[in-house]
Every structure is written in C-alpha cells, then in structure tokens.
C-alpha cells in the first residue's frame, strides 16, 4: 500500500515550466533583447539574467568586474529556485505564483 501511495504522489507531481509571466512574478524584469533581470544588490552586488533559448532559458550573472555566462538551460521553476539559492543564499519568493494558481 505504501509503494502504491508513493507512486501515485510521484506520478501526480509535475514541474512548473518557466514562462515570461512566471519570471515577472518572481521579481525579474524584462530588459532589452528579451533578457529577464533581477537586481538583488541588498543580497549580492550582482545582476541575475535569464535569456530565452529554444528550450527554456539560460542564466548569466553580471557584476561590476566581469560576467559569468553559463549556457545551461533552465526549463522549470525548481531549477531557478536552486540556482537562485546557490547564488544568493536566500530563497526565491514564489508566493505570488501560488496565490495566482489557487
């Protein structure tokens, strides 16, 4: 019975795909060339950018000294949350997303 319940829960969980609207609800702002940026200078003196790609987005970090371009696709919200936490040490606020979905 426990195995059936675990499979049922796992099968019903689906990742939340990143969209421009979702990025804006997470505090990112659309800039030039469809890049979405978030300025968190009170946390880190850097800009986190997400650029649209064929399959999702790719992330980049910019600061006053240099840029870090990483061509790793991000398709889902949980991936963005993980990267954001790694870069800032704080959780990405996603309350606006869940408020709108319920």
C-alpha angles and dihedrals in degrees: 000000000000092000091050091051092050092050091048092052093045092049092051096051115092127178118248109243116227116246132171090255092052092049090053090051087054091056100264118136125211112245134176120319093019093291116148115215136189122194113206101167092151088061103031130354092242142096119232112211131189118196121196116247133177091271107033124302139315122219133229134179121212128189137163093275107041147335129252112210115190117183094204114130121235114199104161140051095240090057090053090048091052094049093044092052092047092052099041108021089231134096120259108243107240099163092111090058095054094042090057094046096052 
